[in-house]
């Protein structure tokens, strides 16, 4: 029996105003994955892959027929255990993705423009994926409590995510997951909340932050047209 993509969900569950089958999020798909139960159609029309080049295996993306866009939000993420070896708190990692030039707003623009359904994924579908989805939702004025609740759902998926990640990309010799901070294996809402605080505190809120960091003037309108029912 084929496996299914881990940590997959339709982002529309976060708010009743959102259209289903437009934006999905997940951990990285693997070759041979079968149609998942969590969505009504498969495969997605568009895949937004947030992994760094070093994380992506040679060959085509495992979802044939989808238009694939690569936006590396953490260029160093492909170095084996790079973030883990530094043991930076995840809130620091998240804040680094807010800096100009990281691709965060480019990812959101692709969500607004490319054929739906759009699947956003990184490796675990937790940190990079979590930030892109959170920015989309906050630009649509989804309450922060709902954004944090969607983010937190990944924690319960992490055992399966880690099993699949380790099966597809075994750890380098000598690596020891037991030494890593616990937050690397959960979706720490306090880390995302610190990012939401940055957006909320900006003049004009999240939309003001996006415009100040180079978002196109019509991005919000395109997101609303695409995602709001």
Secondary structure, 3 states (H helix, E strand, C coil): CCCCCCCCEEHHHHCCCECCCCEEEECCCCCCCCCCCCCCCCCCCEEEECCCHHHCCCCCCCCCCCEEEECCCCHHHHCCCHHHHHCCCHHHHHHHCCCCCCCHHHHHHHHHHCCCCEEEECCCCCCHHHHHHHHHHHHCCCCHHHHHHHHHCHHHHHHHHHHHHHHHCCCCCCCCHHHCCHHHHCCCHHHHHHHHHHHHHCCCHHHHHHHHCCCCCCHHHHHHHHHEC
